[in-house]
């Protein structure tokens, strides 16, 4: 993996346990800013880590705007003193009133909501009127993922209609392309270019009508370097690159970030000469990738035999001079998907200069803090 994840005092850490590495995270933040060219263009997604301390590290580097998936994440950013926060998930049900409470509780933070439905936007307008406030709104535009988002062909007319609603201030566009999974950077760039041509045309048509479209938030980690080149005047929302993981490392070799989080695990049993069992079950690492949900540092060629709730059995190809480690040995596993892995731990030890220097709470792992 290119980095020694071991540290002084690791024997005293119960396993499994996610561990964060401050130096790597800081470097990933610097690299993210270098790609964007300006920290003010970045709205990094906090769902990857859900930790207020990581938000503060980004703010120390000059990033002041963030993107969130939950009210709890948005509150965490307000607690950190973020200047601008986009709640990139449609508001509906009780979350409408929670959003109003959030805006009132953190007046120094400018909050933005998103919607893709005229019906829900009209309901938001009515709720805002009753509350006596104005909602800063971004239109969620579908770039082809077909998950959420207003269809591109309908976006201009809907945006104009929304801008006329009381209690709604249209501020721009939210354009996430989570379907951009191309490992070939040239192919990825060509497909993003086609998306951005549509986004630019939409933005130009809105401004030509005199409508406010102050900014556009574009992309995720794989695509944001492409958007930087194609839409240099707008904003970008990478997320995973702050912590990085094995899945993105394998899928996007052109992105040179380093895994800043690893799960400390132990060998709990040996099964013959080529198999061992570790305490990294599906309750300790994201279970959405399959079958390889993590990679063992130093044993990257290990292959999953089976993985249950508390056990992970791997087969290690026999190699001369490389015996299996003894039972009780501490090893480190890089998650294939770090974002859901972060949520599995209430707090994480933080390593710097080869030793534990603190502990970070995974602040927004629950969907509710106080609001």
C-alpha positions in Angstrom: 0.0 0.0 0.0 3.1 2.2 0.2 2.5 3.4 3.8 3.2 1.9 7.2 0.0 2.0 9.1 1.4 0.5 12.3 1.9 2.8 15.2 3.2 2.9 18.8 0.7 1.4 21.2 -1.4 -0.4 18.7 -1.4 -3.5 20.9 -3.7 -1.7 23.3 -6.4 -0.9 20.7 -9.3 -3.3 20.8 -10.1 -4.6 17.3 -11.7 -4.2 14.9 -11.2 -0.4 15.0 -11.1 2.2 12.3 -8.0 4.5 12.7 -7.4 7.8 11.0 -4.0 9.2 10.0 -3.8 13.0 10.3 -0.8 13.6 8.1 -2.3 11.6 5.2 -5.7 13.4 5.5 -4.0 16.8 5.5 -2.0 15.8 2.4 -5.2 14.6 0.7 -6.8 17.9 1.4 -3.9 19.8 0.0 -3.9 17.6 -3.1 -7.7 18.2 -3.5 -7.1 21.9 -3.4 -4.3 21.7 -5.8 -6.5 20.0 -8.4 -9.3 22.5 -7.8 -6.9 25.5 -8.0 -8.8 27.4 -5.3 -10.2 26.2 -1.9 -13.2 28.5 -2.5 -14.2 26.3 -5.4 -14.6 23.2 -3.2 -17.7 21.9 -1.5 -16.4 18.6 -0.2 -19.0 16.1 0.8 -18.8 15.2 4.5 -20.6 11.9 4.2 -17.3 10.2 3.7 -16.0 10.8 7.3 -18.9 12.5 9.2 -16.3 14.0 11.6 -16.2 17.6 12.8 -12.5 17.4 13.2 -12.0 16.6 9.5 -14.2 19.5 8.6 -12.0 21.7 10.8 -8.9 20.4 9.0 -10.4 21.4 5.7 -11.3 24.8 7.1 -7.7 25.3 8.3 -6.7 24.7 4.6 -9.1 27.4 3.4 -12.2 25.4 2.5 -15.3 27.0 3.9 -18.2 25.3 1.9 -19.4 21.8 2.4 -22.0 19.3 1.0 -24.1 17.0 3.2 -26.6 14.2 2.9 -28.3 14.5 6.3 -29.6 17.2 8.7 -27.1 15.8 11.2 -24.2 16.4 8.8 -25.4 19.8 8.0 -25.7 20.7 11.7 -22.1 19.4 12.2 -20.9 21.8 9.6 -22.8 24.6 11.3 -21.1 23.7 14.6 -17.7 23.9 12.9 -18.5 27.4 11.6 -18.7 26.6 7.9 -19.7 29.6 5.8 -21.9 27.7 3.2 -23.5 24.3 3.4 -25.6 22.5 0.8 -28.0 19.8 2.0 -27.8 17.6 -1.1 -30.9 15.5 -0.3 -34.5 16.5 -1.1 -36.4 18.0 1.8 -39.6 16.3 2.6 -41.6 15.1 5.6 -40.4 16.1 9.1 -37.1 17.2 7.6 -38.7 20.4 6.3 -39.3 21.7 9.9 -35.9 20.4 10.9 -34.3 22.3 8.1 -36.0 25.5 9.3 -34.7 24.9 12.8 -31.2 24.3 11.5 -31.2 27.6 9.5 -32.4 29.5 12.6 -29.9 27.7 15.0 -26.8 28.6 12.8 -27.4 32.1 11.4 -23.7 32.5 10.5 -23.9 29.6 8.1 -25.6 30.0 4.8 -27.6 26.9 4.1 -28.9 25.7 0.7 -31.5 23.1 0.0 -32.0 21.1 -3.2 -35.1 19.8 -4.9 -36.0 18.1 -8.2 -39.8 18.2 -7.9 -42.1 21.1 -8.7 -44.7 19.7 -6.4 -42.3 19.5 -3.4 -40.9 23.0 -4.2 -44.4 24.4 -4.1 -44.9 22.7 -0.8 -41.6 24.2 0.4 -42.8 27.6 -0.7 -46.0 27.3 1.3 -44.1 26.1 4.4 -41.5 28.9 4.1 -44.3 31.4 3.8 -45.9 30.1 7.0 -42.5 30.2 8.7 -41.7 33.7 7.4 -38.4 32.8 5.9 -36.8 32.5 2.5 -35.2 29.2 1.4 -32.1 29.4 -0.7 -32.6 26.6 -3.2 -30.5 24.7 -5.8 -32.1 22.7 -8.5 -30.9 19.1 -8.5 -30.3 18.2 -12.2 -30.1 14.7 -13.5 -26.9 14.2 -15.5 -27.7 10.6 -16.4 -27.5 8.7 -13.1 -31.3 8.5 -13.1 -31.4 8.5 -9.3 -32.7 12.0 -8.5 -32.6 15.2 -10.4 -34.8 17.2 -12.8 -34.5 16.0 -16.4 -32.2 18.3 -18.3 -34.9 19.0 -21.0 -37.4 20.2 -18.3 -34.9 22.1 -16.1 -35.1 25.6 -17.6 -38.9 25.9 -17.5 -39.1 24.5 -14.0 -36.3 26.7 -12.7 -38.2 29.8 -14.0 -41.4 28.6 -12.4 -39.7 27.9 -9.0 -38.0 31.4 -9.1 -41.4 33.0 -9.0 -42.6 31.2 -5.9 -42.8 33.1 -2.6 -40.3 32.1 0.0 -38.0 30.6 -2.6 -34.7 32.1 -3.8 -33.2 30.2 -6.6 -29.4 30.2 -6.3 -28.1 27.7 -8.9 -27.7 24.1 -9.8 -26.6 20.9 -8.1 -25.2 18.5 -10.7 -23.9 15.2 -9.4 -22.7 12.5 -11.8 -22.2 9.5 -9.5 -22.5 7.2 -12.6 -19.1 8.3 -13.9 -17.1 5.2 -13.1 -14.8 5.0 -16.1 -11.2 4.0 -15.1 -9.8 5.4 -18.3 -9.3 9.1 -17.6 -9.7 10.1 -21.3 -13.0 8.3 -21.6 -14.2 9.8 -18.3 -13.2 13.3 -19.5 -15.0 13.0 -22.8 -18.2 11.9 -21.0 -18.0 14.7 -18.4 -17.4 17.2 -21.2 -20.7 16.1 -22.8 -22.4 16.6 -19.5 -20.9 20.0 -18.9 -21.8 21.3 -22.3 -25.5 20.7 -21.3 -25.0 22.3 -17.9 -23.3 25.4 -19.4 -26.2 25.8 -21.9 -28.7 25.5 -19.1 -26.9 28.0 -16.9 -26.6 30.5 -19.8 -30.3 30.2 -20.7 -31.2 30.9 -17.1 -29.0 34.0 -16.8 -30.2 35.2 -20.2 -33.7 35.3 -18.7 -32.5 37.4 -15.8 -32.7 34.5 -13.4 -30.2 34.2 -10.5 -27.9 31.2 -11.0 -25.1 32.2 -8.8 -23.1 29.0 -8.9 -23.2 25.3 -9.9 -21.9 22.5 -7.7 -20.5 19.7 -9.9 -19.4 16.2 -9.7 -17.9 13.8 -7.2 -14.4 12.5 -6.6 -13.8 10.6 -9.9 -15.2 13.5 -12.1 -14.3 16.7 -10.3 -10.8 17.0 -11.9 -12.6 16.9 -15.3 -15.1 19.6 -14.2 -12.3 21.8 -13.0 -10.9 21.9 -16.5 -14.2 22.3 -18.2 -16.1 24.5 -15.8 -13.4 26.5 -14.0 -15.7 29.2 -12.8 -18.0 26.8 -10.9 -17.7 24.6 -7.8 -16.9 20.9 -7.1 -17.9 18.4 -4.5 -15.4 15.5 -4.1 -15.8 13.4 -1.0 -14.0 10.1 -0.9 -10.6 11.6 -1.7 -10.3 13.1 1.8 -10.0 9.6 3.3 -9.6 7.6 0.1 -10.1 3.8 0.0 -9.0 0.7 -1.9 -11.9 0.7 -4.3 -11.2 4.1 -5.6 -7.5 3.4 -5.7 -8.1 0.4 -8.0 -10.7 2.1 -10.1 -9.0 5.5 -10.7 -5.3 5.1 -10.9 -5.0 8.6 -12.3 -6.1 10.1 -8.9 -3.1 10.0 -6.6 -4.6 10.1 -3.1 -3.6 7.9 -0.2 -5.8 5.9 2.2 -6.0 8.0 5.4 -8.1 5.5 7.3 -7.5 1.8 8.0 -9.2 -0.8 10.1 -6.9 -2.3 12.8 -7.7 -6.0 12.9 -6.2 -9.2 14.5 -5.7 -12.7 13.4 -8.0 -14.8 15.5 -7.4 -18.2 13.9 -5.2 -20.1 11.4 -6.7 -22.6 9.0 -3.9 -24.7 7.6 -0.9 -23.2 5.8 -2.8 -20.8 3.5 -5.9 -19.5 5.4 -6.5 -17.3 8.4 -9.5 -15.8 10.1 -9.6 -12.1 11.1 -12.0 -10.2 13.3 -13.2 -8.0 10.4 -16.8 -9.1 9.8 -19.4 -7.3 7.9 -20.3 -5.4 11.0 -16.9 -3.7 11.0 -16.5 -2.8 7.3 -18.8 -1.6 4.5 -20.6 -4.6 3.1 -21.8 -3.1 -0.2 -18.8 -4.1 -2.3 -18.5 -7.9 -2.8 -16.6 -10.1 -2.3 -13.5 -8.1 -1.5 -14.6 -5.6 1.1 -11.1 -4.7 2.2 -7.5 -5.3 1.4 -4.9 -6.4 4.0 -1.8 -4.3 4.1 1.1 -6.6 3.4 -1.2 -9.4 2.2 -2.9 -7.6 -0.7 -3.1 -10.9 -2.6 -5.3 -12.5 0.1 -8.7 -13.6 -1.3 -11.9 -13.8 0.7 -13.1 -17.4 1.4 -16.1 -16.3 3.5 -17.1 -13.3 5.6 -19.8 -13.3 8.3 -20.9 -10.8 10.8 -17.8 -11.1 13.0 -15.4 -13.2 11.0 -13.3 -12.8 7.8 -11.6 -15.9 6.4 -9.0 -15.3 3.7 -6.8 -17.5 1.6 -3.2 -16.2 1.2 -1.3 -17.7 -1.7 1.7 -19.6 -0.4 5.0 -17.7 -1.0 8.4 -18.8 0.0 9.6 -16.9 3.0 6.1 -15.5 3.9 4.4 -17.6 6.6 1.0 -16.7 7.9 1.2 -14.4 10.9 0.6 -15.9 14.3 -2.8 -15.8 16.0 -3.1 -12.4 17.8 -1.0 -10.5 15.2 -2.2 -6.9 14.5 -2.8 -6.2 10.8 -4.4 -3.3 8.9 -7.1 -3.5 6.3 -8.0 -0.7 3.9 -11.8 -0.6 3.3 -12.9 -1.0 -0.3 -15.6 1.6 0.5 -14.7 3.9 3.3 -17.8 6.1 3.5 -20.2 3.5 5.0 -17.3 2.1 7.1 -16.8 5.4 8.9 -20.4 5.3 10.1 -19.8 1.9 11.9 -17.6 3.5 14.5 -18.6 6.0 17.2 -15.0 7.3 17.5 -11.6 6.8 15.9 -8.1 7.0 17.3 -6.0 9.5 15.4 -2.4 8.7 14.6 0.3 11.3 13.9 4.1 10.8 13.8 3.7 7.1 14.5 1.7 7.4 17.7 -1.9 8.1 18.8 -2.4 11.8 19.5 -6.1 11.9 20.1 -9.5 10.5 19.4 -12.1 11.9 16.9 -15.8 11.4 17.4 -17.7 10.4 14.3 -20.0 13.3 15.0 -22.7 12.7 12.4 -22.9 8.9 12.3 -26.4 9.1 13.6 -29.1 10.9 11.6 -30.0 13.2 14.4 -27.8 15.4 16.7 -30.0 17.9 18.5 -32.2 19.1 15.7 
